[in-house]
Amino acid sequence: MLADAIAAENLRLTRNRATFFWGFLFVPILALCAEIIGRVFMHNELPAELRAMPVDMSNQLVSAFAEAGGVMTIFLSLIGAAVLFAGDYRWETWRLLTPRASRAHLFLAKAVTFAGWALVTVILVGLLDAAVAWIGALMDGNTMTFGLGAGAFVRQMLAVTFVSWIQLLFAGGLAALAATATRSMIAAIMIPIGVMIGLVIAQNRYPVMDAAADWWKILLIPGHAFEHARVYLAGMETLPGQTLDAAGGLSGMAGIVLWLALGFGGALLVFKRQDLSKE
């Protein structure tokens, strides 16, 4: 039943071409165009000796996937999340769907569909950015190097891709909670944006000075949680020869779980208690 619900939800989303394009495909295309324009300007403005400097492609790839969960990707993914989780309230189709599957399966189908296409978006953004960096290096005649060993490269790529994906899931969870609580598509976009702006302000207001002492900041402020989880999972150095200790990394992972549970878990609890006979 769950597999059928996921297939049906995926079909509904992809057939809604405008939502599918703006929510999941526009950002990769925009990132590609922006990267090409940036490379053209860089090619024209930089001195020849700087353009000919070696390019570390391992660093280019890791950076591309680390930035794939950026602000624009997150905000536009809210369009897809809003339609997925609030669309059936707007179109009054819940009363037609609830007899066909359990509420948990219907909700999980939407969450899995969003998660799947969010991951595709992150991968596309990362690959296109990295491809343009590679083509730009060829155009400039750069010597291309690969500074990371195979093990370190795979670890860092998996870590940054995972956290970029989680950043989109975090936004989707807030959208799901707002959509089910308000039954409004507009609220499913605007409330998460407002919450995220507030959390960014809190992140700047309460910086983490010591991961062990400031564990509560990492746990409660998702920006800190994402950064600490990324650095810890990737094994990146915070200072030359120094990596993040386990306390900071585990606090980041716990913060991720907390916010995803608050978003998707809270939305499911609200959804299971709603009267959908007129929706």
C-alpha positions as MATLAB code, in Angstrom:
seq = 'MLADAIAAENLRLTRNRATFFWGFLFVPILALCAEIIGRVFMHNELPAELRAMPVDMSNQLVSAFAEAGGVMTIFLSLIGAAVLFAGDYRWETWRLLTPRASRAHLFLAKAVTFAGWALVTVILVGLLDAAVAWIGALMDGNTMTFGLGAGAFVRQMLAVTFVSWIQLLFAGGLAALAATATRSMIAAIMIPIGVMIGLVIAQNRYPVMDAAADWWKILLIPGHAFEHARVYLAGMETLPGQTLDAAGGLSGMAGIVLWLALGFGGALLVFKRQDLSKE';
ca = [
       0.000    0.000    0.000;
       2.790    2.424    0.838;
       4.588    1.690   -2.439;
       1.349    2.342   -4.368;
       0.799    5.594   -2.481;
       4.352    6.746   -3.259;
       3.965    5.900   -6.944;
       0.655    7.774   -7.106;
       2.063   10.824   -5.308;
       5.107   10.885   -7.547;
       2.898   10.712  -10.641;
       0.730   13.573   -9.394;
       3.778   15.746   -8.729;
       5.536   15.132  -12.036;
       2.303   15.682  -13.989;
       2.010   19.096  -12.309;
       4.699   20.471  -14.602;
       4.851   24.035  -13.260;
       5.290   22.957   -9.644;
       7.764   20.238  -10.586;
       9.875   22.625  -12.653;
       9.961   25.551  -10.209;
      10.315   23.393   -7.125;
      12.971   20.921   -8.243;
      14.449   21.709  -11.674;
      14.725   25.489  -11.849;
      17.543   25.814   -9.296;
      19.901   23.404  -11.143;
      19.293   25.352  -14.353;
      19.774   28.681  -12.548;
      22.957   27.414  -10.897;
      24.276   26.295  -14.277;
      23.592   29.697  -15.870;
      25.054   31.621  -12.919;
      28.183   29.459  -12.881;
      28.706   29.901  -16.633;
      28.311   33.697  -16.382;
      30.668   33.810  -13.402;
      33.255   31.753  -15.256;
      33.056   34.005  -18.329;
      33.642   37.130  -16.236;
      36.439   35.413  -14.329;
      38.060   34.353  -17.575;
      37.984   37.898  -18.923;
      39.036   39.726  -15.740;
      41.699   37.532  -14.173;
      45.340   37.897  -15.265;
      46.673   35.052  -17.354;
      49.045   33.899  -14.602;
      46.152   33.497  -12.147;
      43.977   31.720  -14.679;
      46.760   29.231  -15.256;
      47.059   28.247  -11.582;
      46.400   24.574  -10.736;
      42.792   23.679   -9.899;
      42.074   21.058   -7.252;
      39.099   19.209   -8.732;
      38.440   17.285   -5.532;
      37.917   20.592   -3.745;
      35.730   21.868   -6.595;
      33.479   18.807   -6.375;
      33.142   18.897   -2.599;
      32.413   22.649   -2.648;
      29.797   22.247   -5.385;
      27.834   19.648   -3.433;
      28.263   21.511   -0.133;
      26.666   24.595   -1.684;
      23.874   22.630   -3.397;
      21.618   23.094   -0.352;
      21.870   26.874   -0.507;
      19.242   29.521    0.196;
      17.774   29.626   -3.310;
      17.488   25.832   -3.479;
      15.749   25.761   -0.099;
      13.291   28.560   -0.859;
      12.245   27.165   -4.237;
      11.901   23.652   -2.825;
       9.187   25.099   -0.591;
       7.021   25.437   -3.711;
       7.116   21.688   -4.255;
       6.586   20.988   -0.553;
       3.636   23.387   -0.327;
       1.838   21.768   -3.264;
       2.556   18.263   -1.996;
       1.358   18.812    1.567;
      -1.311   21.521    1.120;
      -2.619   20.777   -2.359;
      -5.228   18.237   -1.263;
      -6.702   20.752    1.200;
      -7.007   23.355   -1.525;
      -8.514   20.973   -4.071;
     -10.666   19.241   -1.422;
      -9.516   15.772   -2.433;
      -8.592   14.305    0.962;
     -12.053   12.750    1.382;
     -11.435   10.851   -1.860;
      -7.984    9.637   -0.840;
      -8.391    8.632    2.809;
     -10.606    5.564    2.078;
      -7.888    4.175   -0.220;
      -4.964    4.063    2.228;
      -4.124    4.784    5.834;
      -3.347    8.347    6.790;
       0.196    7.385    7.763;
       0.799    5.904    4.299;
      -0.693    8.929    2.544;
       1.487   11.312    4.528;
       4.635    9.180    4.214;
       4.104    8.964    0.448;
       4.249   12.755    0.254;
       7.324   12.916    2.498;
       9.173   10.218    0.522;
       8.287   11.886   -2.798;
       9.583   15.235   -1.569;
      12.744   13.634   -0.151;
      13.469   11.791   -3.391;
      13.176   14.823   -5.633;
      15.035   17.005   -3.132;
      17.971   14.582   -3.393;
      17.785   14.698   -7.199;
      17.886   18.510   -7.023;
      20.984   18.496   -4.788;
      22.776   16.027   -7.069;
      21.915   17.996  -10.218;
      23.072   21.302   -8.707;
      26.327   19.750   -7.533;
      27.065   17.956  -10.798;
      26.308   20.970  -12.991;
      28.408   23.308  -10.837;
      31.306   20.851  -10.878;
      30.977   20.321  -14.648;
      31.189   24.056  -15.317;
      34.243   24.314  -13.030;
      35.900   21.488  -14.976;
      35.081   23.045  -18.374;
      36.286   26.442  -17.114;
      39.578   24.894  -16.033;
      40.003   23.381  -19.491;
      39.244   26.719  -21.170;
      41.766   28.526  -18.974;
      44.411   25.903  -19.527;
      44.645   25.108  -15.827;
      46.589   22.141  -14.582;
      44.005   19.973  -12.816;
      44.996   18.163   -9.654;
      43.163   15.904   -7.202;
      44.343   16.780   -3.717;
      42.302   14.274   -1.703;
      42.887   10.565   -1.393;
      40.080    8.260   -2.548;
      38.839    7.503    0.974;
      38.844   11.121    2.147;
      37.171   12.272   -1.082;
      34.341    9.743   -0.860;
      33.797   10.568    2.813;
      33.631   14.297    2.202;
      31.371   13.947   -0.852;
      28.906   11.736    0.994;
      28.919   14.037    4.032;
      28.340   17.309    2.189;
      25.707   15.771   -0.109;
      23.885   14.296    2.883;
      23.822   17.599    4.789;
      22.732   19.586    1.706;
      19.874   17.101    1.302;
      18.988   17.394    4.989;
      18.786   21.177    4.624;
      16.054   20.721    2.011;
      14.301   18.115    4.172;
      14.359   20.563    7.083;
      12.546   23.140    4.936;
      10.136   20.469    3.695;
       9.348   19.422    7.255;
       8.494   22.993    8.241;
       6.313   23.291    5.138;
       4.554   20.017    5.965;
       3.796   21.164    9.506;
       2.575   24.588    8.356;
       0.457   23.038    5.593;
      -1.311   20.532    7.834;
      -1.805   22.985   10.684;
      -3.216   25.812    8.531;
      -4.519   23.875    5.495;
      -3.147   26.738    3.394;
      -0.688   26.576    0.521;
       0.438   30.177    1.044;
       1.080   29.534    4.746;
       3.075   26.428    3.831;
       5.539   28.729    2.043;
       5.466   31.892    4.149;
       5.604   30.352    7.644;
       8.779   28.317    6.927;
      10.425   31.373    5.387;
       9.612   33.398    8.508;
      10.843   30.632   10.810;
      14.076   30.223    8.860;
      14.761   33.959    8.912;
      14.283   33.920   12.682;
      16.622   30.935   13.028;
      19.306   32.656   10.941;
      19.068   35.677   13.248;
      19.392   33.341   16.251;
      22.399   31.641   14.652;
      24.164   35.001   14.300;
      23.060   36.125   17.760;
      24.247   32.951   19.491;
      27.497   31.772   17.874;
      29.136   28.544   19.014;
      32.423   29.303   20.770;
      32.972   25.866   22.300;
      31.139   22.820   20.919;
      31.111   20.992   24.254;
      29.861   23.955   26.307;
      27.493   25.299   23.631;
      25.892   21.958   22.767;
      22.410   23.407   23.323;
      22.999   26.013   20.602;
      23.984   23.290   18.159;
      20.957   21.223   19.165;
      18.363   24.010   18.954;
      19.655   26.157   16.070;
      19.613   24.162   12.817;
      22.265   26.293   11.094;
      24.778   25.276   13.750;
      23.583   21.667   13.588;
      24.071   21.481    9.807;
      27.558   22.975    9.931;
      28.796   20.829   12.803;
      27.320   17.649   11.307;
      28.918   18.433    7.932;
      32.366   19.077    9.380;
      32.206   16.047   11.686;
      30.923   13.572    9.113;
      33.364   14.796    6.467;
      36.325   14.711    8.852;
      37.274   18.246    7.782;
      39.809   20.259    9.734;
      38.469   23.231   11.716;
      42.050   24.452   12.162;
      45.256   23.074   10.619;
      45.719   19.621   12.115;
      42.553   19.861   14.222;
      39.155   18.242   13.632;
      35.803   18.626   15.371;
      35.399   16.484   18.471;
      32.633   13.928   18.854;
      30.562   16.143   21.188;
      30.049   18.804   18.532;
      29.394   16.285   15.782;
      26.869   14.268   17.773;
      25.116   17.450   18.903;
      24.785   18.410   15.234;
      23.333   15.016   14.320;
      20.929   15.187   17.269;
      19.852   18.668   16.166;
      19.107   17.368   12.673;
      16.977   14.527   14.059;
      15.169   16.936   16.393;
      14.184   19.373   13.649;
      13.142   16.679   11.186;
      11.036   15.031   13.891;
       9.480   18.385   14.769;
       8.575   19.090   11.151;
       7.484   15.779    9.677;
       6.566   14.134   12.977;
       4.507   17.111   14.108;
       2.763   17.298   10.743;
       1.861   13.593   10.879;
       0.416   13.943   14.393;
      -1.724   16.903   13.320;
      -2.795   15.141   10.135;
      -3.910   11.957   11.912;
      -6.199   13.971   14.227;
      -7.899   16.088   11.586;
     -11.478   15.748   10.392;
     -11.100   15.354    6.644;
     -14.699   14.488    5.825;
     -15.179   17.886    4.160;
     -11.678   18.297    2.768;
];
